[in-house]
């Protein structure tokens, strides 16, 4: 599918389907509406009146143009809501609505006429391109008939009207979207397809394609580094753990050095504290959503090539049950020497992240961000659409929140209440791996904090927004690829 920026006005664009965005309470005052209505001899006004189209956010109506008119064969009107609430995310959603509607109309060529956000053509063109790419992505790899049930791709070209000279912005958005799609496909794939080994293979493919440096630490090398927390989780699985370290280095001296760590549990049974049926065990293929976002960001960063050195780290394993599994009550020693009493084997992600954080800090980076599907408590606190952000550094937290706002990925800063660490104290070890039920996402962040000494660090709990059960905007049912665009924006900022 080709996306191109052109300056053609909507009334002069000819193709299969033209989608026009209109603000609430300003529908009939829009210059595009007036011009096209005149071309169609008042037909646009008729359809608006008959359908009672008001321009509310997400509202749509459409009509077929008379064959005698040299204009698009079909016209789609998209409601944008109130103009004072217009954002880049609204632009993505509107673009998604436009191309989804055109796809249902079996259009091959589509024109999109949407108002700029903040009068910024570059950001607006990028947001539109993201909405197009991500809404049309269909993951049908595991269907015997991939194009069944109306999933055939009809659209071949989308013209973004009124943003000429923004080809670079569109190309960048497509490169970032490719990273999001990689993350989606990794999370969507079942645990018998995405394993620690296949995650390592994905990293190897990225390294080869994008000229990145790859280091894969096998079990013996992890043992030599004292990664007892990570290996404790891995010891029950028949699949060997893989500690993945993928590095992008620009030419010359980098402006910054950063590390991104993604939780890489390719399946989480809960261990001996097994998850019962109905608790979500059937969805635990997505417990590597942080790793997927990390590798998706690596794909985008490796393509965009900023002047920033970035280390992408994934401690990949399964959390399984066998005669080798860690027991509740066992004590593990992490690679920084801290001891951990295991009081819940289902709080395993933080154990793998602990050794990954220690490894990352030894690289001498300026900042570390980890992201993980870590706690159900974060979903209870913030719902399914918002990720939690914890950081002792205000500047880093602010930068991440700004990056997430630009990406349209909702995040909220949460407190690092040091007093709550009392609930993690153990009488026989340095700490337990879980605390009391209240403030569970906060104590999880405080646990991770013990494995970073001096480097600026932030933790993102993305348990809610990495997955959706309903089609919405530019997200299909399943994995969302959440986190990739925020991470890329943060690196590029």
Secondary structure as UniProt FT lines:
FT   STRAND          2..6
FT   HELIX           10..12
FT   STRAND          17..22
FT   TURN            24..25
FT   HELIX           27..29
FT   HELIX           31..39
FT   TURN            40..42
FT   HELIX           43..51
FT   TURN            57..58
FT   STRAND          60..64
FT   TURN            67..68
FT   STRAND          74..79
FT   HELIX           83..85
FT   HELIX           88..104
FT   TURN            105..106
FT   STRAND          109..113
FT   TURN            118..119
FT   HELIX           121..136
FT   TURN            141..142
FT   TURN            146..151
FT   STRAND          157..161
FT   TURN            164..165
FT   HELIX           167..188
FT   TURN            191..193
FT   HELIX           196..210
FT   STRAND          213..217
FT   HELIX           219..224
FT   TURN            225..226
FT   HELIX           228..234
FT   TURN            235..236
FT   STRAND          242..248
FT   STRAND          257..268
FT   TURN            271..272
FT   TURN            277..280
FT   HELIX           281..288
FT   HELIX           289..304
FT   STRAND          309..319
FT   TURN            323..324
FT   TURN            328..329
FT   STRAND          331..333
FT   TURN            335..336
FT   STRAND          339..341
FT   TURN            345..346
FT   HELIX           349..361
FT   TURN            362..364
FT   STRAND          367..372
FT   HELIX           376..382
FT   STRAND          387..391
FT   HELIX           394..407
FT   STRAND          411..413
FT   HELIX           418..424
FT   STRAND          431..432
FT   TURN            438..439
FT   HELIX           440..449
FT   TURN            450..451
FT   STRAND          456..461
FT   TURN            463..466
FT   STRAND          467..468
FT   TURN            473..474
FT   STRAND          478..479
FT   TURN            482..483
FT   HELIX           484..492
//
